[in-house]
Amino acid sequence: MNENMIDFTYLLFGGVHKIQAHCNRAFRDAKCPISYSQYAALRMIYLNPSNNSTETATLLYQDRSTFTRNCVVLSREGYIEGSVPSNNKRITRYALTSKGARLLQDFEFAFTAVNEHLSKYCDKLNTVQNSFKTILQRLNDFGIDLEVEIS
């Protein structure tokens, strides 16, 4: 890696955690019965009913153990139920129960609050990105050429 290269991976990773923190705060403030991570799992199960747990975890950018932990809680609370196909005992497919479907419908208010938090945060990220571009351009104008890698 070039010593003049700015690696934004660390900055973006911090951004993901801030987004998750905003989502978690919105869910707590709305007194939701499940966490944001559990909501994301519930919604992904609803949107992809034919997927197995590994495929659904991948769509959520989670490892399988995190997804399974969320599913255990959701199942214990009666929001989803798991099934294991007879032809392949290694996979589990989850489906919403009627209680889970009702909860997902009731979540529109919380989802709106999360979207508001994310919109504000994304606006800030755009401002930061534009500021970095301006700084890089000014440095370039002074003859300092930095390579920037965004991953």
Helices and strands as residue ranges (DSSP letters): E 6-7, H 9-29, H 36-47, H 53-59, H 64-76, E 80-83, E 93-96, H 98-106, H 108-141, E 148-149
